[in-house]
Amino acid sequence: MTDQAEQAAAVGPELSVTLADDHVATLEFSRPPSNYFSLDLISRIVDACDELAAGDCRAIVLCSSGRVFCAGADFAGGPDITSSNGLHLYDVAARLFRQPLPIVAAVQGAAVGGGLGLALAADFRVASPHARFAANFALLGIHQGFAITVTLPAAIGQQAALEMLYTGRRVTGEEALTLGLADQLADPADLRTQAHAFAARIAAAAPLAVRSIRQTMRGPIATQAVAAMERERAEQERLMQTSDWREGLASVRERRSARFTGQ
């Protein structure tokens, strides 16, 4: 593992990586103001996870700068989710689910759409009371993505997941804790500290045993997530051809309620 300054420079301006003496790494991404992700950003996160897993790291804290944790893909502004050689965001996301290190996400604000999916890719979530979680895909006229099909029911149960997906409503930090969507609630000023402490308790355990246990417990979810993203992508591409999708985007741009017609 390179030193912190070299590692931060290696991953570019949108992602910084630091590794503490307790074997906990902090991955902080920054794409203000809404922290929309891109194919490149997710690729950098996954590459960093793989490099950390090959070194002395035993657990990761995933966090972001600013008020918003992650607003997902910027559909209104043109999502940056495919490369010129045909690589798709979900091809890279599959690697995120398969990487071997436990991840604790520190969620300070909105985790919306694909941003919720990114938070759910972590093993645990420490949230601020100001956090807001939303699977708002139906409000845009599109199918959920980023393996939320699998990870949301795994976290909160099938019925609660259906209600979030069908209505697209936002869940507060307090309700997220009750549902199981958040594992801990922390004061905003202590969020990073509490998330790091959570990860440090994991890192203090035997690292080979933790990886083995994680593979047993999370491996099936990773396999299901990869399969789910194939269907999610197909359904998203199909629904992007509909009038309801265009209306959903227009309603967001114009800050009004959508008028869907089922076409």
Secondary structure, DSSP 8 states (H G I E B T S, - for coil): ---HHHHHHHT-TTEEEEE-TTSEEEEEE--TTTT---HHHHHHHHHHHHHHHTTT--EEEEEESSS-SB----TTT----B-TTS-BHHHHHHHHHH--S-EEEEE-SEEETHHHHHHHHSSEEEE-TT-EEE-THHHHT----TTHHHHHHHHH-HHHHHHHHHH--EEEHHHHHHHTS-SEE--GGGHHHHHHHHHHHHHTS-HHHHHHHHHHHHHHHHHHHHHHHHHHHHHHHHHTTSHHHHHHHHHHHTTS-------
